[in-house]
């Protein structure tokens, strides 16, 4: 990882992985019951975020590094005035098409997460899904988010670190088998399965909490999230789905696991120990 630019968002690699891939058109927001693993994950993310935000509705929401804008879809559907920011105009066009399909409205802004093009104290909620782990220095990004956050507002940063020892380790053999089948199929069909490697740091939540220490924090919530595996022949970004029947079976199994976890822990079953989860959440109120 000698290229410093590679550690500041992997912009080139993200664009290459989005370009001409079927996955870029996936719509991970669903008004009804989720039909696949990623819809299921986002539904659970949203339920956790709702618990944190409580009765807050109808404010101004910004998604930083929006990609296809799935998180923004949930906020737009809940009545928030929604803004989506990404470095790539091509990605923003994808998000715009998905939003139009979902019947949602948003403002689309091309910009840099390290230098957000908004005035101070502009937003009630600022969120990101899978953004901060692609940077080696997270301090400037958090400082910029804090600058444009209103007093009383929330930062919701969902982070997916490079962690080989989380719950996924027990299922890597399944993904390896699926990858072999996919490779064999690609030789016959000419399908493209290779993806550009994207930088991910291996920081735990303490790095982000420390970067937030200079801020005037009202309250903070940190927890592991996503306590079930990701099952795919290509789980790295952008995630590749399995055939729809298999996805529905997995959603049914994972749903039961999350409900059981909730019964035994007495809290949202999507929350877990940080070392076990696929990701963790750092939620901070200004």
C-alpha positions in Angstrom: 0.0 0.0 0.0 2.8 2.4 -0.9 0.5 4.8 -2.9 -0.8 7.4 -0.4 -3.7 8.3 -2.8 -4.8 4.6 -2.5 -5.3 5.2 1.2 -7.4 8.3 0.8 -10.6 6.7 -0.5 -9.4 4.4 -3.4 -11.4 6.7 -5.7 -9.9 5.2 -8.9 -10.5 1.6 -7.7 -14.1 2.3 -6.7 -14.8 3.8 -10.1 -13.3 0.8 -11.9 -15.4 -1.6 -9.7 -18.6 0.3 -10.5 -17.9 0.6 -14.2 -20.0 -1.7 -16.4 -20.7 -4.2 -13.5 -24.2 -5.5 -13.0 -23.9 -4.9 -9.3 -23.9 -1.1 -9.7 -27.6 -1.4 -10.6 -28.7 -3.3 -7.5 -31.4 -1.6 -5.5 -30.8 -2.4 -1.9 -33.9 -0.4 -0.6 -37.1 -2.3 -0.3 -40.5 -1.0 1.0 -41.6 -4.6 1.7 -39.8 -7.5 3.3 -36.1 -7.9 2.1 -35.4 -10.4 -0.6 -31.7 -10.7 -0.4 -28.8 -10.4 2.1 -28.0 -6.7 1.4 -31.6 -5.6 1.6 -31.8 -7.5 4.9 -28.7 -5.8 6.2 -29.8 -2.3 5.3 -33.3 -2.9 6.9 -31.5 -3.9 10.1 -29.1 -0.9 9.9 -32.2 1.4 9.5 -33.9 -0.2 12.6 -30.8 0.5 14.7 -30.5 4.1 13.4 -34.2 4.7 14.2 -33.7 3.5 17.8 -30.8 6.0 18.1 -32.6 8.9 16.5 -35.8 8.3 18.4 -38.5 10.7 17.3 -36.3 12.8 15.1 -38.0 13.1 11.7 -38.3 15.5 8.8 -34.8 17.1 9.2 -32.0 17.5 6.8 -29.9 14.4 6.1 -26.6 14.1 4.3 -25.0 10.8 3.1 -21.3 11.1 2.6 -19.9 8.7 0.0 -23.4 7.8 -1.0 -22.7 5.2 -3.7 -26.1 4.0 -5.0 -27.7 5.8 -2.0 -29.4 3.0 -0.1 -29.1 4.7 3.3 -30.4 7.9 1.8 -33.5 6.0 0.5 -34.5 5.1 4.0 -34.1 8.7 5.2 -36.0 10.1 2.2 -38.8 7.6 2.7 -39.0 8.7 6.4 -39.6 12.3 5.3 -36.1 13.7 5.6 -34.8 16.3 3.1 -32.0 14.3 1.7 -28.6 15.2 0.1 -26.2 12.7 -1.4 -22.5 13.3 -1.9 -20.0 11.3 -3.8 -16.7 11.9 -5.6 -18.0 10.2 -8.8 -20.6 11.8 -11.0 -21.2 8.5 -12.7 -22.1 7.0 -9.3 -24.4 9.9 -8.6 -26.2 9.2 -11.8 -26.7 5.6 -10.7 -28.1 6.9 -7.4 -30.4 9.3 -9.2 -31.9 6.5 -11.3 -32.4 4.3 -8.3 -34.1 7.2 -6.4 -36.4 7.9 -9.3 -37.3 4.2 -9.4 -38.0 4.2 -5.6 -40.1 7.4 -5.9 -37.7 9.4 -3.6 -36.3 12.9 -4.0 -32.8 14.1 -3.2 -30.1 16.7 -4.0 -27.0 15.2 -5.7 -23.6 16.8 -5.0 -20.2 15.8 -6.4 -17.6 16.5 -3.7 -14.8 15.4 -1.5 -15.4 14.0 2.0 -12.3 15.7 3.3 -13.6 19.1 2.2 -17.4 19.1 2.3 -19.0 21.9 0.1 -21.6 22.9 2.7 -21.9 25.7 5.2 -21.5 25.2 9.0 -24.3 23.5 11.0 -26.3 22.6 7.9 -27.6 19.1 8.6 -29.5 17.3 11.4 -28.1 13.9 10.6 -25.0 12.9 8.6 -24.4 9.3 7.8 -22.1 7.0 5.9 -22.0 3.3 5.2 -18.6 1.8 4.4 -16.7 5.0 3.9 -14.3 5.8 6.7 -12.4 2.5 6.6 -11.1 3.4 3.1 -9.0 6.3 4.6 -5.8 6.1 6.6 -6.3 9.4 8.3 -10.0 9.6 9.5 -9.6 12.8 11.6 -10.2 15.3 8.7 -13.3 13.5 7.6 -14.8 13.5 11.0 -13.9 17.1 11.6 -15.6 18.1 8.3 -18.8 16.1 9.2 -18.8 17.8 12.7 -18.4 21.2 11.2 -21.6 20.9 9.1 -23.6 19.1 11.8 -26.3 21.1 13.7 -26.1 21.2 17.5 -28.2 18.3 18.7 -27.6 16.5 15.5 -26.2 13.0 14.9 -23.3 11.5 13.1 -24.0 7.9 12.1 -20.8 6.3 10.8 -21.1 2.6 9.9 -17.5 1.2 9.4 -16.4 -2.0 7.8 -12.8 -2.6 8.8 -10.3 -5.2 7.4 -10.9 -7.9 10.0 -10.2 -11.5 9.1 -11.2 -12.8 12.6 -14.8 -11.7 12.7 -17.8 -14.0 12.3 -17.0 -14.3 8.6 -14.0 -16.6 9.3 -16.3 -19.6 9.9 -17.8 -19.3 6.5 -14.9 -18.4 4.3 -14.8 -22.0 3.0 -18.4 -21.5 1.6 -17.4 -18.4 -0.2 -14.3 -20.1 -1.6 -16.4 -22.9 -3.0 -18.8 -20.5 -4.5 -15.9 -18.6 -6.1 -14.6 -21.8 -7.7 -18.0 -22.4 -9.3 -18.2 -18.8 -10.4 -14.7 -19.0 -12.0 -15.7 -22.2 -13.9 -18.9 -20.5 -15.1 -17.0 -17.3 -16.2 -14.7 -19.4 -18.5 -17.8 -20.6 -20.3 -19.8 -17.4 -20.4 -17.1 -14.8 -20.6 -18.5 -13.1 -17.4 -16.1 -10.7 -15.6 -15.5 -11.7 -11.9 -12.2 -9.9 -11.1 -12.4 -6.7 -9.0 -9.9 -4.0 -8.2 -8.5 -4.3 -4.7 -9.7 -1.4 -2.5 -7.8 -0.1 0.5 -9.4 -0.8 3.9 -7.8 0.0 7.3 -8.0 -2.4 10.2 -8.8 0.3 12.8 -11.1 -0.6 15.7 -13.6 1.9 17.1 -11.1 3.4 19.5 -9.3 5.2 16.7 -12.5 6.9 15.6 -13.5 7.8 19.2 -10.1 9.3 19.8 -10.4 11.4 16.6 -13.7 12.7 18.0 -12.3 13.7 21.4 -11.7 17.4 20.5 -15.4 17.7 19.6 -18.1 18.9 22.0 -20.0 15.6 22.3 -23.4 15.3 24.0 -23.5 11.5 23.8 -21.8 8.6 21.9 -22.9 5.1 21.1 -20.5 2.4 19.8 -21.3 -1.2 19.0 -20.5 -4.0 16.6 -23.1 -4.7 13.9 -23.9 -7.3 11.3 -23.5 -10.5 13.4 -24.1 -12.9 10.5 -21.9 -13.9 7.5 -21.9 -12.6 4.0 -22.4 -15.5 1.6 -21.4 -14.9 -2.0 -18.9 -16.0 -4.7 -17.7 -12.3 -4.6 -18.3 -10.7 -1.2 -15.9 -7.8 -1.7 -17.1 -4.5 -3.0 -19.4 -4.3 -4.9 -21.1 -7.3 -3.3 -22.5 -9.9 -5.8 -25.8 -11.6 -5.0 -26.6 -15.3 -5.3 -29.6 -16.6 -7.3 -32.8 -15.2 -5.8 -34.0 -18.5 -4.3 -30.8 -18.9 -2.3 -30.9 -15.3 -1.3 -34.4 -15.7 0.1 -33.4 -18.8 2.0 -30.4 -17.0 3.6 -32.6 -14.0 4.6 -35.0 -16.4 6.3 -32.2 -18.1 8.2 -30.5 -14.8 9.1 -33.8 -13.3 10.2 -34.3 -16.2 12.7 -30.7 -15.8 14.0 -31.2 -12.0 14.6 -34.6 -12.6 16.4 -33.0 -15.3 18.6 -30.1 -13.0 19.4 -32.5 -10.2 20.4 -34.4 -12.6 22.7 -31.2 -13.6 24.5 -29.5 -10.2 24.7 -32.5 -8.1 25.4 -31.5 -5.5 22.8 -31.6 -5.2 19.0 -30.3 -8.5 17.6 -28.4 -6.8 14.9 -26.0 -5.4 17.5 -23.1 -7.5 18.7 -19.6 -7.4 20.1 -17.3 -5.4 17.9 -14.9 -8.4 17.4 -17.7 -10.6 16.1 -19.5 -8.3 13.8 -18.8 -7.6 10.1 -18.8 -3.9 11.0 -19.3 -1.4 13.8 -21.2 1.8 14.4 -19.9 5.0 15.9 -22.9 7.2 16.5 -22.3 10.7 18.0 -24.6 13.5 19.0 -23.4 17.0 18.9 
